Amino acid sequence: MALATADLFKKARSIEIASRRLVDTQLAGQYHAVFKGRGLVFSDVRAYYPGDDVRTIDWNITARMNAPHVKQFVEERDRTVNLVIDMSASGFFGSHGATKREIAAELAAVVAFSAIKNNDRVGLYIVTDTVERYVPPKKGRKHVLRVIGEILAFEPASRRTDLAKGLDFLAKVAKRRSVVFFVSDFFSEGWERAMRIASQRHEIVPVVVADPMEQQLPAVGLLVLEDLETGNVIEVDTSKAARRDFAQRAEQAVAKREQALRRLNLDVVNVRTDEPYVDALIAFFRARAKRMAHG
């Protein structure tokens, strides 16, 4: 159900405050460390100090000033972070207060504010079985608030999922290399090949959003469930045997997803609706920094 305009603004503002606090206190430095800029560009010159690298001496300025001066450089950012959000109907599910869609919006906001704090651009792709919304990358707070608002207010035209369509569209539109946070439960099929191709041009970061009830049914007798993507309603017996069978099939689906992601050799962020998503982001940044240090 779409949020009213006042509720939408209130929710977006709440997410902004929480996200900026997390970025300022925990994440901005880690983001900067693992997503480097494109290189160094000349910034200024200053007087030479003992211990400076002699290779940075500016000989023209040194001759003109009759004293040694060195060149100073700053990191050239100009990075683009693309948020690809799976907004098929399964995202409306959540058994612990927050839906997968709400977690996706909050996590996307944290990544977006980390990006603009580092002077990077942020773009948005909202995907179902097609790309239903595209927001070109830009910088700035106003743009990030628009991105958050688009996610919160979005009402999908389709209930279905085809992640490959989103990846194919990304390949056509995003010509320059970017960091891509792809947020989905990844329970659909047919996306692995498209993601492998996309990862040759872009740094793909799959963000897997899961809910505990997708793995284990509660013991409540007869339970009425609706498949949010097909609309089919079924009555499920949550007896011990039935719950065991459900858990086994769920475990197989998770194993299949993990195997596909492992084959792609990508750094994955695993998020649950019943756990703080910031912990998963911090773990991701630390693991990536450690791998880069040893790479």
Phi, psi and omega in degrees: 000134182290144177280144173295158185303315180296317179293323179297313179298316181297317180294315180298318180295320178298317179295321179299312182299313181295318183294315182293327177294316179296318180297312183295324187266333190227329197246333188301314180296321180293320177300312181300322184291325186262344175241086185290159174286183185280350180154195180250141177234151181297138181242308187194179171236155176213168179298145179289136174243145178307131181104344176295150178292120183296340180290344180266004180294131174268104189289331178293312179294321179301317180291320183290323182270351182059032177201143184295135176229148180242153177280144175247145183232150174235159180287130176273110183282273179047038177270158173239131174249120177257129176259116177252113187247121174286114182244029173293171191298335181297341179290346179278357182274142175188124184258358183234042177095297180271138175276165177298327178296317180293319177298319179299317180296316182292317180295318178300322179296317180298315179296317182296316179291327174298320182294311184288334175295333177261017176064031177261160177271156178229130176238162183226134173234121175255124191239138165237249171263011172204177175271108185270339180211135177227126176243113182300149182296135174213173177255164169105155182297316182301321180293318179296321177297325176296317179300314179298315180298320178299318181292314183293322185272350190294133173241111185294141174283332180242145177269350189273173181232133169212088185295332180298327179298319178296318180292322177296319179295318177303316181297326181283323188270314185271090184282326179273151180300136181217167171267128184242112172268109183258109187257119182195169170272348176056032177271350177283175181241167173088009183260347189297314181296316180296323180289325178296318179294315181297326183288348176285335179256323187243160172272100184271129176240098177291129176248107184270116180256121184233157176237137184301332182287347174286343182254333186213121178279147176283154179274089184232021182079228178279131183236128179267122182239144175243130172284112187294339181269331180255339183084358180290136179248129180229155177255124186246132174277120182261038174294170183301317181294318181294320179294323178295319179295317179299315181298322180293316179293322178295320179297322178294320179295319178295317180298320179297317178296315182295322178297318180297315180293324179294323179297330180280346177057049180247153174284123186249139172257121180256118184239140176238149181290344182255012180225153179297121183292336181296328178298320179293321179294316179298317178299320178297311181299318181294316180296319180293318179298320179295318180294320179295323180295330182259003182267000000 
